[in-house]
Amino acid sequence: MTAESVRNMAYHPAIRNSSDKLEVRKIRLVNGVYEKGRRFVDEDYEFLRTGQIVTGDIDGDGDLDAAVILYYMNGDRKSTQLAVVLDIKGNPVHVASREFLEGTEIMGLKLDRPMVRNNRTGQLERKGMVSVEVSNETCCNGQGKTVSYLFENQSLVGQDPFRR
C-alpha cells in the first residue's frame, strides 16, 4: 500500500443526488483526481479528489492499510468523506466510508489499534481506530473537535461529530 496506489484506484463514495437520495457507485481516480465535464459549464459536472492519506494496519492482518479523506463535488453539492482502504491480497480496496456534514474541514487524521472491550465476550482485543480532527463553520461556530471511529465488521462505527 502506497500513497500512489491509493491515489490511483476505484472508490465508491456515498453520493447524494439532486433528490437527496444516497447513491453508491465506483469512481476510478487517476493521480488522486476524477473529473467529469467542465465546472460552471456542464450540468453533470462531477469532481472527486483525495486529500490527506495516512497508512497503518487497520484490520490487524499485518498488512499496511490506509485512511483517506475524499472531497466530492457535483454541481453545488459538496461533501467530505473518510474512506478506509484495506490491502486485500496485495491490492488496495475501498471497504468503508463515513460522510461528514457539508462544510466540514479535516485538519488531522490518525490511525491507531487500541485495546477495546468486546461487548459480547467482555474480553479486551485490539481494534482498528481512525481519529479525525474536524471543523465546520456552519455548525458549532467552526469549533474543531476530534472524533474517533472503530473499524468493525467492514464499517466505521461512531457518532457524527456535529450531531445535534
Secondary structure, 3 states (H helix, E strand, C coil): CCHHHHHCCEECCEEECCCCCEEECCEECECCEEEECCCCCCCCCEEEEEEEEEEECCCCCCCCEEEEEEEEEECCEEEEEEEEEEEECCEEEEEEEEEECCCEEEEEEEEECCEEECCCCCCEEECEEEEEEEEECCCHHHCCEEEEEEEECCEEECCCCCCC
